[in-house]
Amino acid sequence: MPRAVTIDKVDGKPGQVYYPLKLIDVPRPTPKPNELVVRLSAAALNHRDLFIRQHLYPGTTFGVPLLADGAGTVVATGSTPSAQLDAQWKGKRVVLTPGRGWADAPEGPEGGSYAILGGTKASPLGTLQEFITVDAGEVEEAPAHLSAVEAAALPLTGLTTWRAVFTKSGNAEPGRNLLITGIGGGVALMALQLASAAGCNVFVTSGSAEKLRKAKELGAQGGVNYKEEGWEKKLVEQLPAGRKYVDAVIDGAGGDIVDKAAKILKVGGVIVSYGMTLGPKISCPMSAILKNIEV
């Protein structure tokens, strides 16, 4: 039988427990009409997978294969229309969409709920298994220049980054100043590269001098250590002479980012929040409201 990897239940409180991995047998997939069976070649980790093992992620459960990202080859198709599906997909390398419940509305999930695959009650699917059965609309052909490992690492980080930089920030334009906090994480690194490619002046924060150095090698025009007092003032000193403010902030930490960013953002600037590394709450001073800052 095909195998999958899940978490195994042990006693422990959220944040203190670390669930062990468990290899389980799963039924051989049988595709329904318009479904594809994908033999997975690679699956990719995201930070949410660590949270799941610590029982810090909403809906964490047992018996559901882990991981949201995957790449593989279509090995079978549903019964009808089999000829069309076979011609379009069978034998092709694909990447999987990492979530369900969000088709194409830019405002957000159409049904009001969105579930990322892997390890939760929200979906029975996960990519840390040998085979997976998905609707034909939930795959895209893998870029030919990427290996299976590279392609598997792209979807969730890539979609999050694209939405943050291009859909939500409203400032992914040549000459605009973008600040990306916590450089070193997957979304932050991809945001740096995409925003730089779009012609933005990208600046970063990190608690590591080595990460700041590497970020500059990847295209960042400057960076500051957020552990230093008054880092926001030091950042302003690095901004272009004719544009001494930040147009948008791409942030995955939360915490006091609104307090800090309000001091350096333009009037009507934007803070795009995609994560909560520092916790689930963000403080918002009245100064940010009066400055018409959008979060």
Disulfide bonds with the S-S distance in Angstrom:
none
